[in-house]
Every structure is written in C-alpha cells, then in structure tokens.
Amino acid sequence: MKTLTRPYSLLAIALGLLLGAGAAHSKTINVKTETTPLRVVTVTDGLKNPWGLDFLPDGKMIVTERSGQMRIVEANGTKGPALKGLPDIIVRGQGGLLDVTVAPDFATSKRVYFAFSEPAKEGKGNSTAVAYGVLKGDALEDVTVVFSQQPKFDSTAHFGSRIVFTPDGNMFITLGDRYARMDDAQTLDNHHGKVVRIKPDGSVPEDNPFVKTEGALPEIWSYGHRNVQGAALHPTTGKLWTGEHGPQGGDEINLDEPGNNYGWPVITYGENYGGGKIGIGTHKEGMEQPLHKWVPSIAIAGMTFYTGDKFPEWKGNLLVSALRGQTLARLVLDGNKITHEERLLQEEVGERLRDVVQGPDGFVYLISDESNGKIFRLEPAVKK
C-alpha cells in the first residue's frame, strides 16, 4: 500500500476515485441542430466494432461486438465481462456477431435473441442465423438457433441483419444477398436478399405471403433486397420500415409490405463500384420504389422511430445511423412521405454509426463501428 504524501481526507480520496473512474466516459460535445441544441455524451468506449444495442428491463444495456463478444453495460458506462455460451461464429469481413434484441417477455423468459454469421457444418460456407439464449449472470444458457439462412455460401459480405419483434408475437429478420449471389434476391427458393417473418420458436406464421406458393420458402416476407441493416416498426401503423444498403449509391428506406418485390438487382439507383450500370434502370412494373433514397450512398445502418419526450420536436421522426456517411440522418415524415432530412454529428463525432436506439429514458443512444467503439447518448443541451 502506497503512503499518501499529502493530508487528503477520506472524502476527498473517495471523490477523486469516483471522478477518476468516470473520467473516460464523461466527455460531452455540444451540437447545434435545426430544431434544438443537444449534447453528445460518451457513455463508454473500448468496444470492438459494436454492432447491436438493446436495453434490459432494469435499464442496463446489452451490446454485441462484431468480433464475437456480447456484454452488459451499466448505465454509468461500466462494461461487464463477455457473456459465455455463444455458439461458433464466423468473424470475417462483414460477418461476426450482429444484432441483439431482448425478448418482449424477458421478465419471465430471460431470453435474448441475437444474429450472427453461422459456419456450415461442412465446408467453407456460412450464412446469417438467429438464436436465443437464456441470460443467467454472465452467461447465455440453453442457446437455440431458430433461423438459419439457406443456402450456406462462402462469402464475407452482406449478412443483414436486424431482428424486430411485432405486437402479434412474431419477429422479422432482415437479410443480405451475400454479394456474389445478388441474382438470388429475385427468386423465392432461397433466403438471399430477403426479409423473413417467423415465430420466436422458429416456426412459420400461417399468414406469411408465400406459405402456399409452390417452390417458395415459407419464411419469406418480402424479396428483391440487397443488404438490409435497418428495421423498425412505425409507431402509428405498426408497419415494418427497412433501411437497405445500395452499392455506389441507392441506399433506400422502404415500407416493407408482405409479398412485395423491392427490385434488387433488376432496378436500383446505385451503380457498380468503380462505375457501370446495374440491372435495367430505376423502375419496373411490379417492383416497389423506395420512400427515400441516398445518391451517393451514405451506407445507412440501424434506424428507429423517435417516440420519446426528451426531444419533442423529433417526435415521429425516423432516425437513421450511417457508416460511410458518419452521420445520424433525421427524417421528417408526413404520413408515409419523407419531407425533410437533417444530417447530424458528421463534424462533431465523425465516426461510423452502426445503430441508433431510443432508450427507456427517452434519450437517443448510438454505437460507433470502430476498433475503439463507443456508446453515445444524445441529450437536450443544458440551458445556461
């Protein structure tokens, strides 16, 4: 034990330790916006490419790191150990541990659902899978896979994948086209480039649009997608909205209706990397148009509708995080029409933003996809 060379009081020592412990997480940045001044608080850092974020009923956060770790983070930013019990995960390229969602009945089931890149049992193939585990202490127990994208394919790209529970007890899973298999997005005999809808135990709802279609996989909800990394339910209509990566241009926000074809790769507002046309153009009968698009691409990721009271001017707005664009896009809606966009945090934060979530406290939380990934909290600026 070191000897103090100055007569500090015990209270001063305790206060110093407390302040020192929180110093790494106390950074704040003031931001001006079109509607209200806000501040960005760094809740915690030191995460390795965090991908998904959700809240437990007690207000603690559960976060995934693409490198294969899942951990609990206290409200004050203290990170718990990596949870034990996760299945084998392929961590290559865009693959790894992806989204995480707390089950609606967590209070009784203790289930946490998560998406990950699942290796094939034989060979080099992989695909997106979704599993749940029962959270007990610092471990997930009874891990059960409820969905496995078919077919397996040896690729490091375009895994999706967001998980959204619906009030009727079902769940949506968004998927990617696996990049080199983009033509699969237009056929119904595979899960590439699809949004699927299942029950939490993995069974198929009887009212899925292709349940009675010969040759179609019954889980499919919609098709013609490229790489869907954002999904949220509209707070009024309950409809699924999705955010989709375009190639070099053509990021999309879509109203995702059952059985609809969203066009990829036949129609797109993007082009091949390095230039060059994809498909036939931007329109084709029987294929849906996006509600909103970005040309050039900003690489949109997570999204949420804001319904809280901390930012009343944002109520009903769609918040979309972006990777390459290093921004949070605030979209103003009039019904299903997007009437205005404001881009936030590009200069003040300047990091790849992978997910955006509204916390139970009404604040907005973001995670940055960096090797030193962070959790940020957006709060109204303190009035002087």
C-alpha positions as CSV (number, residue, x, y, z in Angstrom):
1,M,0.0,0.0,0.0
2,K,1.4,3.4,-1.0
3,T,1.7,6.1,1.6
4,L,0.0,9.4,0.9
5,T,2.4,12.3,0.9
6,R,-0.4,14.9,1.4
7,P,-3.1,15.0,4.1
8,Y,-6.1,14.1,1.8
9,S,-9.3,13.4,3.7
10,L,-11.1,10.1,3.1
11,L,-14.0,12.0,1.5
12,A,-11.6,13.7,-1.0
13,I,-10.0,10.3,-1.8
14,A,-13.4,8.7,-2.4
15,L,-14.4,11.6,-4.6
16,G,-11.2,11.5,-6.5
17,L,-11.6,7.8,-7.2
18,L,-15.2,8.3,-8.3
19,L,-14.3,11.1,-10.7
20,G,-11.3,9.3,-12.0
21,A,-13.3,6.1,-12.7
22,G,-15.8,8.0,-14.7
23,A,-13.4,10.4,-16.5
24,A,-13.1,8.2,-19.6
25,H,-16.9,8.2,-20.1
26,S,-17.7,11.9,-19.2
27,K,-16.8,13.5,-22.5
28,T,-19.6,15.7,-23.8
29,I,-19.9,17.5,-27.1
30,N,-22.4,20.3,-27.8
31,V,-24.3,20.2,-31.1
32,K,-26.5,22.7,-32.8
33,T,-29.4,21.3,-34.8
34,E,-32.2,22.8,-36.9
35,T,-34.7,22.2,-34.0
36,T,-33.0,22.0,-30.6
37,P,-29.5,22.2,-29.2
38,L,-28.2,18.9,-27.9
39,R,-25.2,17.3,-26.3
40,V,-23.5,14.1,-27.1
41,V,-22.3,12.2,-24.0
42,T,-19.8,9.3,-24.4
43,V,-21.3,6.6,-22.1
44,T,-18.5,4.1,-22.7
45,D,-15.7,3.2,-25.1
46,G,-13.3,0.3,-25.7
47,L,-15.8,-1.8,-27.6
48,K,-14.5,-3.7,-30.6
49,N,-16.7,-2.8,-33.6
50,P,-20.1,-2.9,-31.7
51,W,-23.0,-3.9,-33.9
52,G,-26.3,-4.1,-32.0
53,L,-27.7,-2.5,-28.8
54,D,-30.8,-3.0,-26.7
55,F,-32.0,-2.4,-23.2
56,L,-32.8,-4.8,-20.4
57,P,-35.8,-4.0,-18.2
58,D,-33.6,-2.7,-15.4
59,G,-32.1,-0.1,-17.7
60,K,-28.8,-1.8,-18.4
61,M,-27.7,-2.1,-22.0
62,I,-26.7,-5.3,-23.8
63,V,-24.4,-4.8,-26.7
64,T,-22.8,-7.0,-29.3
65,E,-19.3,-6.7,-30.8
66,R,-18.8,-8.0,-34.3
67,S,-15.6,-9.7,-33.1
68,G,-17.8,-12.2,-31.2
69,Q,-18.4,-10.7,-27.8
70,M,-21.7,-9.8,-26.1
71,R,-21.7,-7.9,-22.8
72,I,-23.8,-6.0,-20.4
73,V,-23.1,-2.2,-19.9
74,E,-24.3,-0.4,-16.8
75,A,-26.0,3.0,-17.1
76,N,-22.8,4.6,-15.9
77,G,-20.8,3.0,-18.7
78,T,-19.2,0.2,-16.7
79,K,-18.7,-2.8,-19.0
80,G,-19.3,-6.3,-17.8
81,P,-17.3,-9.3,-19.0
82,A,-18.0,-11.0,-22.3
83,L,-21.0,-13.3,-21.9
84,K,-20.2,-17.0,-22.0
85,G,-22.2,-19.6,-24.0
86,L,-22.3,-18.1,-27.5
87,P,-22.2,-20.5,-30.4
88,D,-19.5,-20.8,-33.1
89,I,-19.3,-17.5,-35.0
90,I,-17.5,-16.8,-38.3
91,V,-15.7,-13.4,-37.9
92,R,-14.6,-12.5,-41.4
93,G,-15.2,-9.3,-43.4
94,Q,-18.7,-8.0,-42.6
95,G,-19.5,-11.2,-40.7
96,G,-19.5,-11.8,-37.0
97,L,-21.8,-11.2,-34.1
98,L,-24.6,-8.9,-35.3
99,D,-27.9,-7.6,-33.9
100,V,-29.2,-8.2,-30.4
101,T,-32.8,-7.9,-29.2
102,V,-34.3,-8.5,-25.8
103,A,-37.4,-10.7,-26.0
104,P,-40.7,-8.9,-25.2
105,D,-41.4,-11.4,-22.4
106,F,-37.8,-11.2,-21.0
107,A,-39.2,-10.6,-17.5
108,T,-40.3,-14.3,-17.4
109,S,-38.3,-15.9,-20.2
110,K,-34.9,-14.1,-19.7
111,R,-34.4,-14.7,-23.5
112,V,-32.0,-12.6,-25.6
113,Y,-32.2,-13.0,-29.3
114,F,-29.1,-12.4,-31.5
115,A,-28.0,-12.6,-35.1
116,F,-24.6,-14.0,-36.1
117,S,-22.6,-15.4,-39.0
118,E,-23.0,-19.2,-38.7
119,P,-20.5,-21.6,-40.2
120,A,-21.6,-24.5,-42.3
121,K,-21.3,-27.9,-40.6
122,E,-19.2,-29.0,-43.5
123,G,-17.1,-27.0,-46.0
124,K,-16.4,-23.2,-46.0
125,G,-20.0,-21.9,-46.4
126,N,-21.7,-19.6,-43.9
127,S,-24.9,-17.6,-43.5
128,T,-26.8,-15.4,-41.2
129,A,-28.5,-17.2,-38.3
130,V,-30.6,-16.1,-35.3
131,A,-30.6,-17.7,-31.9
132,Y,-31.8,-17.1,-28.4
133,G,-30.1,-17.7,-25.1
134,V,-31.4,-17.5,-21.6
135,L,-29.5,-14.8,-19.7
136,K,-28.2,-16.0,-16.3
137,G,-25.5,-14.0,-14.7
138,D,-22.6,-13.6,-17.1
139,A,-23.7,-16.4,-19.5
140,L,-26.3,-17.3,-22.1
141,E,-27.7,-20.8,-21.4
142,D,-29.8,-23.1,-23.5
143,V,-28.8,-21.4,-26.7
144,T,-31.2,-22.4,-29.5
145,V,-31.0,-21.5,-33.2
146,V,-34.4,-20.5,-34.5
147,F,-33.4,-19.4,-38.0
148,S,-30.6,-20.3,-40.4
149,Q,-30.4,-18.6,-43.8
150,Q,-30.3,-21.0,-46.7
151,P,-28.2,-21.9,-48.7
152,K,-24.9,-21.5,-47.0
153,F,-22.4,-19.7,-49.2
154,D,-18.7,-18.9,-48.7
155,S,-18.8,-15.1,-48.5
156,T,-17.6,-12.3,-46.2
157,A,-20.3,-9.8,-47.2
158,H,-23.9,-8.8,-46.9
159,F,-25.3,-10.7,-43.9
160,G,-28.0,-8.2,-42.9
161,S,-29.2,-8.4,-40.1
162,R,-31.8,-6.8,-37.8
163,I,-34.3,-8.5,-35.6
164,V,-37.7,-6.8,-34.9
165,F,-40.5,-8.2,-32.7
166,T,-44.1,-7.4,-33.6
167,P,-47.0,-6.9,-31.2
168,D,-48.7,-10.1,-32.6
169,G,-45.8,-12.2,-31.3
170,N,-43.9,-12.7,-34.5
171,M,-40.5,-11.5,-35.5
172,F,-38.9,-10.1,-38.6
173,I,-35.3,-10.9,-39.6
174,T,-33.6,-8.8,-42.4
175,L,-31.0,-10.5,-44.6
176,G,-28.4,-9.7,-47.2
177,D,-27.9,-11.1,-50.7
178,R,-24.4,-12.4,-49.9
179,Y,-22.9,-10.0,-52.6
180,A,-21.9,-12.5,-55.2
181,R,-25.4,-14.2,-55.1
182,M,-27.3,-11.0,-55.8
183,D,-29.5,-12.6,-58.5
184,D,-30.9,-14.9,-55.8
185,A,-32.8,-11.9,-54.4
186,Q,-35.3,-12.3,-57.2
187,T,-36.1,-16.0,-56.6
188,L,-38.1,-17.5,-53.8
189,D,-36.2,-20.8,-53.3
190,N,-33.6,-19.2,-51.1
191,H,-33.2,-16.6,-48.3
192,H,-30.7,-14.4,-50.0
193,G,-31.8,-10.8,-50.3
194,K,-35.0,-11.4,-48.3
195,V,-36.8,-10.2,-45.2
196,V,-38.3,-13.2,-43.3
197,R,-41.0,-13.5,-40.7
198,I,-41.1,-16.3,-38.2
199,K,-42.4,-17.0,-34.7
200,P,-39.9,-16.7,-31.8
201,D,-39.6,-20.5,-31.7
202,G,-38.6,-20.6,-35.4
203,S,-42.0,-21.9,-36.8
204,V,-43.7,-20.1,-39.7
205,P,-46.8,-18.0,-39.3
206,E,-49.7,-19.4,-41.3
207,D,-50.5,-16.0,-42.9
208,N,-47.0,-15.4,-44.4
209,P,-47.4,-14.4,-48.1
210,F,-45.7,-17.4,-49.7
211,V,-46.8,-20.2,-47.4
212,K,-48.9,-21.7,-50.2
213,T,-46.6,-20.8,-53.1
214,E,-45.0,-23.9,-54.7
215,G,-41.2,-23.8,-54.5
216,A,-41.1,-20.8,-52.2
217,L,-39.5,-20.8,-48.8
218,P,-42.4,-20.1,-46.4
219,E,-40.5,-17.8,-44.1
220,I,-40.1,-15.2,-46.8
221,W,-42.0,-11.9,-46.2
222,S,-40.5,-9.7,-49.0
223,Y,-37.7,-10.0,-51.6
224,G,-35.6,-8.1,-54.0
225,H,-33.3,-6.7,-51.3
226,R,-29.6,-6.1,-51.3
227,N,-28.4,-5.8,-47.7
228,V,-30.9,-4.7,-45.1
229,Q,-29.2,-3.4,-42.0
230,G,-32.0,-1.2,-40.6
231,A,-35.5,-2.1,-39.5
232,A,-38.2,-0.5,-37.3
233,L,-42.0,-0.6,-36.8
234,H,-43.9,2.6,-37.5
235,P,-45.3,3.7,-34.1
236,T,-48.7,4.5,-35.5
237,T,-49.4,2.0,-38.3
238,G,-47.3,-0.9,-36.9
239,K,-45.9,-1.5,-40.4
240,L,-42.3,-2.6,-41.0
241,W,-39.9,0.0,-42.4
242,T,-36.5,-1.1,-43.6
243,G,-33.2,0.5,-44.5
244,E,-31.1,-1.0,-47.2
245,H,-27.5,-0.6,-48.4
246,G,-27.2,0.3,-52.1
247,P,-23.9,-0.2,-53.9
248,Q,-22.3,3.0,-55.1
249,G,-25.5,5.0,-54.5
250,G,-29.0,3.9,-53.9
251,D,-29.4,3.5,-50.2
252,E,-33.1,3.0,-49.6
253,I,-35.8,3.4,-47.0
254,N,-38.7,1.0,-47.8
255,L,-42.2,0.4,-46.4
256,D,-41.9,-3.4,-46.3
257,E,-45.2,-5.0,-47.3
258,P,-45.9,-8.7,-47.4
259,G,-45.1,-10.4,-50.8
260,N,-43.6,-7.2,-52.4
261,N,-40.6,-7.2,-54.7
262,Y,-38.2,-4.3,-53.9
263,G,-36.3,-4.7,-57.2
264,W,-32.7,-5.6,-56.5
265,P,-30.7,-6.2,-58.7
266,V,-33.1,-5.5,-61.5
267,I,-33.8,-1.9,-60.6
268,T,-31.6,0.3,-58.4
269,Y,-30.5,3.9,-58.0
270,G,-26.9,2.7,-57.5
271,E,-24.1,1.6,-59.8
272,N,-21.3,-0.9,-59.7
273,Y,-18.3,0.0,-57.6
274,G,-15.9,1.9,-60.0
275,G,-18.9,2.7,-62.2
276,G,-21.1,0.7,-64.5
277,K,-24.9,0.1,-64.8
278,I,-26.7,-2.5,-62.7
279,G,-29.9,-4.0,-64.0
280,I,-32.3,-2.2,-66.3
281,G,-32.6,1.2,-64.6
282,T,-34.6,2.6,-61.7
283,H,-38.2,1.5,-62.5
284,K,-40.1,-1.7,-63.5
285,E,-43.7,-2.6,-63.2
286,G,-44.4,-4.9,-60.2
287,M,-41.3,-3.6,-58.3
288,E,-41.5,-1.2,-55.5
289,Q,-40.0,2.3,-55.3
290,P,-38.2,3.4,-52.1
291,L,-39.8,6.0,-49.9
292,H,-36.4,7.8,-49.7
293,K,-33.0,7.2,-51.3
294,W,-29.5,8.5,-51.0
295,V,-27.3,9.0,-54.0
296,P,-24.4,8.8,-53.4
297,S,-24.6,6.2,-50.7
298,I,-24.0,7.1,-47.0
299,A,-24.2,3.4,-46.0
300,I,-27.2,3.5,-43.7
301,A,-27.4,1.1,-40.9
302,G,-29.6,1.0,-37.8
303,M,-32.8,3.0,-37.6
304,T,-35.6,3.8,-35.1
305,F,-38.7,6.0,-34.9
306,Y,-38.4,8.5,-32.1
307,T,-41.4,8.5,-29.8
308,G,-40.0,9.9,-26.6
309,D,-40.5,13.2,-24.8
310,K,-36.8,14.4,-24.4
311,F,-36.8,15.8,-27.9
312,P,-40.4,16.8,-28.6
313,E,-39.5,18.4,-31.9
314,W,-38.4,15.0,-33.1
315,K,-41.5,13.1,-32.2
316,G,-42.5,10.8,-35.1
317,N,-39.2,11.4,-36.9
318,L,-37.2,8.5,-38.3
319,L,-33.6,8.4,-37.1
320,V,-31.1,6.5,-39.3
321,S,-27.4,5.9,-38.5
322,A,-24.8,5.8,-41.3
323,L,-21.4,4.2,-41.6
324,R,-19.6,5.8,-44.5
325,G,-21.5,9.0,-44.1
326,Q,-20.6,9.1,-40.4
327,T,-23.9,10.8,-39.7
328,L,-27.3,10.4,-38.0
329,A,-30.0,11.3,-40.5
330,R,-33.2,12.8,-39.0
331,L,-36.1,12.2,-41.4
332,V,-39.3,14.2,-41.1
333,L,-42.5,12.4,-42.1
334,D,-45.9,13.4,-43.4
335,G,-47.7,10.1,-43.3
336,N,-45.5,7.7,-45.4
337,K,-43.9,10.6,-47.2
338,I,-40.4,11.8,-46.1
339,T,-40.5,15.6,-46.4
340,H,-37.1,16.7,-45.0
341,E,-33.7,15.4,-43.9
342,E,-31.2,16.8,-41.5
343,R,-27.8,15.2,-41.1
344,L,-26.3,15.4,-37.6
345,L,-22.9,14.6,-35.9
346,Q,-20.7,14.4,-39.0
347,E,-18.3,17.0,-37.8
348,E,-18.9,16.8,-34.0
349,V,-18.5,13.0,-33.7
350,G,-17.1,11.9,-37.1
351,E,-17.3,8.1,-36.5
352,R,-19.1,5.3,-38.3
353,L,-22.5,5.0,-36.6
354,R,-23.8,1.4,-36.7
355,D,-27.0,1.5,-34.7
356,V,-29.4,4.0,-33.1
357,V,-31.9,3.1,-30.3
358,Q,-34.3,5.0,-28.2
359,G,-33.6,4.2,-24.5
360,P,-36.3,3.7,-21.9
361,D,-35.3,7.1,-20.5
362,G,-36.3,8.8,-23.8
363,F,-32.7,9.7,-24.8
364,V,-31.2,8.5,-28.1
365,Y,-28.3,6.1,-28.0
366,L,-25.8,5.4,-30.8
367,I,-22.9,2.9,-31.2
368,S,-19.9,3.6,-33.4
369,D,-18.5,0.8,-35.6
370,E,-14.8,1.4,-34.8
371,S,-12.0,-0.6,-33.3
372,N,-12.4,1.6,-30.2
373,G,-16.2,1.6,-30.5
374,K,-18.3,3.8,-28.2
375,I,-21.8,4.1,-26.9
376,F,-23.1,7.7,-27.2
377,R,-26.2,9.2,-25.6
378,L,-27.9,12.3,-27.1
379,E,-29.5,14.6,-24.5
380,P,-31.0,18.1,-24.7
381,A,-28.3,20.7,-24.1
382,V,-28.2,22.1,-20.6
383,K,-29.7,25.6,-20.7
384,K,-27.4,28.2,-19.2
